[in-house]
Amino acid sequence: VELLRTLLSRTLGLGGDKPEPVLDELSLQGVSRFLKSDRCKNIVCMVGAGISTSAGIPDFRSPGTGLYSNLQSYDLPYPEAIFEIGFFKKHPEPFFALARELYPGQFKPTVCHYFMRLLQDKGLLLRCYTQNIDTLERVAGLDPELLVEAHGTFFTSHCLRPSCRQRYGLAWMRERIFSSLVPKCEKCQGLVKPDIVFFRENLPLRFFTLLESGALRTSPRPQDPPLTVPSCRVPTNTPRLLINKEKTGQVRDVAWLGDCDSGCLALAELLGWKEELEELVRKEHAAIDAKGGDRDGGDLQKQWGDEDGRSHRKSLGNKAKAQRNPEES
């Protein structure tokens, strides 16, 4: 009974002491006023495929346009096989053919990506949990220290042989993919796989470590399911905002229904950030165009340091937060 009471209290705000209202209105306007107040200091974003579709990257399951609806040319036994680790080890060719079409660097970050960048630059972003493997959060300038890539990333790759596990960077993998080669390890000739999470593989340890660290305090979240476990752990006195085309799961607090870019623009306008956001998007897209239409692996590695993506500079978000709240740094 106590376990059930705790679960209902966490997810629906039932069965426990009723918390003091944090939002003065259950609307986007109420969220914006809270974000502008001194009470909002740590924001967690939880994002999925919906934030990248306007960049031209398909989601997985939308009828007609989703990735699984357009895999006929790869001669698969069933669509999901292209992301199954057992199938990949025997038949890696379909995955790498698909990777040539979807490889990070061919797309520009969206308004939603740059809205999170603004949160970071203003010292408000505590963490970004992403289901996406397109690395657009990194391209948009999110500090890897604030980023949790729950489904892995193309940014690094490893040899699959347990006795080797040689590590490779984004530029190395990109060169082989666009040469129509199945990437093989230079040390042992084993198969090399990008560090994205395939079916039947575990999520990255960093996801679980930070999930248990108590970091989930405030979470406006443009997202798609299934990043639901962290959202259920948010205390009932922590406001949540869902930006999505439809309601998903147990929606508590505020839901803004529509595409993610429009939702972020609407929120930015209420915050007085719209012109700043639009200028950031324009400037960053122009910089990407000036580099030949994309930021390749070399550019990202220069930006973020070594091939692990660990920054050799201070976290922008933490630095801004220290300036804004010196007693909390």
C-alpha positions in Angstrom: 0.0 0.0 0.0 2.8 2.4 0.9 4.5 1.6 -2.4 1.3 2.3 -4.3 0.8 5.6 -2.4 4.4 6.7 -3.2 3.9 5.8 -6.9 0.7 7.7 -7.2 2.1 10.7 -5.4 5.1 10.8 -7.7 3.3 10.4 -11.0 -0.1 12.0 -10.4 0.3 14.0 -7.2 -2.3 11.8 -5.4 -2.2 10.3 -2.0 0.3 12.6 -0.4 0.5 16.0 1.1 -0.7 18.5 -1.5 2.3 20.7 -2.4 2.1 24.5 -2.6 1.3 25.6 -6.2 4.5 26.6 -8.0 2.9 27.9 -11.2 0.4 30.8 -10.9 -1.4 29.4 -14.0 -1.3 26.0 -15.7 -0.4 27.4 -19.1 2.6 28.4 -21.1 2.3 31.9 -19.7 2.5 30.4 -16.2 5.6 28.5 -17.1 7.2 31.6 -18.6 6.6 33.6 -15.4 8.1 30.8 -13.3 11.2 30.6 -15.6 11.7 34.4 -15.2 11.5 34.1 -11.4 14.4 33.6 -9.0 12.8 30.2 -8.0 13.7 28.6 -11.3 17.4 27.7 -11.3 17.8 24.2 -12.7 16.1 23.0 -15.9 16.2 19.5 -17.2 15.2 18.9 -20.8 14.1 15.5 -22.1 14.0 15.3 -25.8 13.3 12.7 -28.6 12.9 12.4 -32.3 10.3 15.2 -32.5 12.9 17.9 -32.1 14.9 16.8 -35.2 12.1 16.1 -37.7 12.1 19.8 -38.8 15.8 19.3 -39.7 14.8 16.6 -42.1 15.6 13.6 -39.9 12.7 11.1 -39.8 11.3 9.7 -36.6 11.0 6.0 -36.4 7.3 5.2 -36.5 5.2 7.9 -38.2 3.1 6.2 -40.9 4.5 6.9 -44.4 7.3 9.2 -43.3 8.9 7.3 -40.4 12.2 5.5 -40.8 10.6 2.0 -40.4 8.2 2.8 -43.3 11.0 3.5 -45.7 13.4 0.6 -45.4 12.2 -1.6 -48.2 15.4 -1.1 -50.2 17.6 -2.7 -47.6 16.2 -6.2 -47.9 15.6 -6.7 -44.2 13.6 -9.6 -42.6 11.7 -6.9 -40.7 12.3 -3.2 -40.2 13.6 -3.3 -36.7 16.4 -5.7 -37.7 18.5 -2.9 -38.9 19.0 -1.8 -35.3 19.4 -5.3 -33.8 22.9 -6.1 -32.6 22.7 -9.8 -33.6 21.7 -8.9 -37.1 24.2 -6.1 -37.3 27.1 -8.4 -36.4 26.2 -10.8 -39.3 24.9 -8.2 -41.8 26.3 -4.7 -41.1 25.9 -3.5 -44.7 22.2 -2.3 -44.4 23.0 -0.2 -41.3 26.0 1.5 -42.8 24.0 2.2 -46.0 21.3 3.8 -44.0 24.0 5.7 -42.0 25.2 7.4 -45.2 21.8 8.9 -45.5 21.4 9.9 -41.9 24.9 10.6 -40.9 25.5 13.5 -38.4 26.7 16.6 -40.1 24.2 16.5 -43.0 21.6 18.3 -41.0 21.3 21.6 -39.1 20.1 21.9 -35.5 16.5 23.2 -35.1 14.9 26.0 -33.2 14.3 23.6 -30.3 18.0 22.7 -30.2 19.0 26.3 -30.0 16.4 27.1 -27.4 18.2 24.6 -25.1 21.4 26.3 -26.1 19.9 29.6 -24.8 19.0 27.9 -21.5 22.6 26.8 -21.2 24.0 30.2 -22.0 21.7 31.8 -19.4 22.9 29.4 -16.7 19.5 27.6 -16.4 20.2 24.2 -18.0 21.1 21.6 -15.5 20.9 18.6 -17.9 19.6 17.5 -21.3 18.6 13.9 -21.7 18.2 13.0 -25.3 17.0 9.8 -27.1 18.5 11.1 -30.4 21.7 9.8 -32.0 22.1 12.5 -34.5 24.5 14.6 -32.4 22.6 17.8 -33.2 22.7 18.8 -29.5 26.5 18.9 -29.8 26.4 20.8 -33.1 24.0 23.3 -31.5 26.7 24.0 -28.8 25.4 22.1 -25.8 28.3 21.2 -23.4 28.8 17.4 -23.3 29.0 17.7 -19.5 25.4 18.7 -19.5 24.3 16.1 -22.1 23.1 12.6 -21.5 22.8 10.7 -24.8 20.5 7.9 -23.5 20.6 6.0 -26.8 24.3 6.6 -27.4 25.9 8.7 -30.1 27.7 8.6 -33.4 30.4 10.8 -31.9 32.6 7.8 -30.9 32.9 4.2 -32.1 34.5 1.0 -30.8 35.7 -2.3 -32.1 33.2 -5.0 -31.2 35.9 -7.6 -30.3 36.0 -7.9 -26.5 39.7 -8.4 -26.6 40.3 -5.2 -28.5 37.6 -2.5 -28.0 39.8 0.0 -29.9 38.1 3.5 -29.9 37.6 5.7 -32.9 36.3 9.2 -33.4 33.6 10.8 -35.5 35.9 11.8 -38.4 37.3 8.3 -38.7 33.9 6.7 -38.9 32.6 9.3 -41.3 35.4 8.7 -43.8 34.6 5.0 -44.0 30.9 5.4 -44.2 31.1 7.8 -47.1 33.7 5.5 -48.8 31.0 2.8 -48.8 33.2 0.7 -46.6 32.1 -1.5 -43.6 34.4 0.0 -40.9 37.0 -2.5 -39.7 39.4 -2.1 -36.8 42.9 -1.0 -37.7 44.4 -3.2 -34.9 42.5 -6.5 -35.3 40.2 -6.1 -38.4 37.1 -6.6 -36.2 33.8 -4.9 -36.9 33.6 -1.3 -35.6 30.2 0.0 -34.5 29.2 3.6 -33.6 28.4 3.9 -29.9 24.7 4.0 -30.4 22.4 1.7 -28.5 21.0 -1.2 -30.6 18.2 -3.4 -29.5 19.4 -5.9 -26.8 22.1 -3.5 -25.7 22.3 -1.7 -22.3 21.8 2.0 -22.1 25.0 4.0 -21.3 26.1 3.9 -17.6 26.1 7.7 -17.5 22.3 7.6 -18.0 21.7 5.6 -14.8 24.5 7.3 -12.8 23.0 10.7 -13.3 19.4 9.4 -13.0 20.3 8.4 -9.4 22.2 11.5 -8.6 19.1 13.5 -7.7 19.6 15.9 -10.6 16.0 15.9 -11.8 14.6 19.1 -10.2 12.8 21.1 -12.9 12.0 19.7 -16.4 10.4 21.6 -19.3 10.7 18.9 -21.9 10.0 18.8 -25.6 10.0 15.0 -25.9 8.8 11.8 -27.3 8.3 8.6 -25.3 9.9 6.5 -23.8 12.0 8.7 -21.6 9.4 8.2 -18.9 11.3 6.8 -15.9 13.2 10.1 -15.1 10.0 12.2 -15.6 8.1 10.0 -13.1 10.8 10.7 -10.5 10.2 14.5 -10.5 8.8 15.7 -7.2 5.2 16.9 -7.3 6.3 20.4 -6.4 8.5 20.6 -9.6 6.6 22.0 -12.6 6.7 20.0 -15.8 6.0 21.2 -19.4 5.3 18.8 -22.2 5.8 20.1 -25.8 4.5 17.5 -28.2 1.9 17.0 -31.0 -0.2 14.9 -28.6 -0.4 14.1 -25.0 1.7 11.2 -23.9 1.6 9.1 -20.7 0.6 10.8 -17.5 0.6 14.5 -18.3 1.0 16.6 -15.2 1.0 20.4 -15.0 1.2 22.0 -18.5 1.0 20.5 -22.0 1.5 22.6 -25.1 0.3 20.7 -28.2 2.1 21.3 -31.5 5.5 20.9 -33.1 8.5 21.4 -30.9 9.9 24.4 -32.8 6.7 26.3 -32.6 6.4 25.5 -28.9 9.9 26.7 -28.1 9.3 29.9 -30.2 6.1 30.6 -28.3 7.8 30.1 -25.0 10.8 32.2 -26.1 8.4 35.1 -27.0 6.8 35.0 -23.6 10.2 35.1 -22.0 11.3 38.0 -24.2 13.9 35.8 -25.9 12.4 35.4 -29.4 14.6 37.8 -31.2 17.7 36.5 -29.5 16.7 32.9 -30.4 16.0 33.7 -34.0 19.3 35.6 -34.3 21.2 32.6 -32.8 19.6 30.2 -35.3 20.4 32.5 -38.2 24.0 33.1 -37.1 24.7 29.4 -36.4 23.1 28.2 -39.6 25.1 30.7 -41.6 28.3 29.4 -39.9 27.4 25.8 -40.8 26.7 26.9 -44.4 30.1 28.7 -44.5 31.8 25.4 -43.6 30.3 23.7 -46.7 26.8 22.8 -45.5 27.7 20.9 -42.4 30.0 20.6 -39.4 31.9 17.4 -39.9 33.6 15.3 -37.3 36.8 17.3 -37.3 34.9 20.5 -36.5 33.0 18.9 -33.6 36.2 17.4 -32.2 38.0 20.7 -32.4 35.0 22.3 -30.7 34.7 19.8 -27.8 38.2 18.4 -27.4 39.2 14.8 -27.6 37.2 12.0 -29.3 35.3 11.2 -26.2 33.6 14.6 -26.6 34.8 15.7 -23.2 35.3 19.5 -23.0 38.7 20.9 -22.3 37.1 24.1 -21.3 34.8 25.1 -18.4 31.2 24.3 -18.8 29.4 27.3 -20.4 26.2 26.5 -18.5 28.0 26.1 -15.1 30.0 29.3 -15.7 26.9 31.3 -16.4 25.2 29.7 -13.4 28.1 30.6 -11.1 27.8 34.2 -12.3 24.1 34.2 -11.7 24.0 32.3 -8.4 27.5 32.5 -6.9 26.3 31.0 -3.6 25.3 27.7 -5.4 28.5 27.3 -7.5 
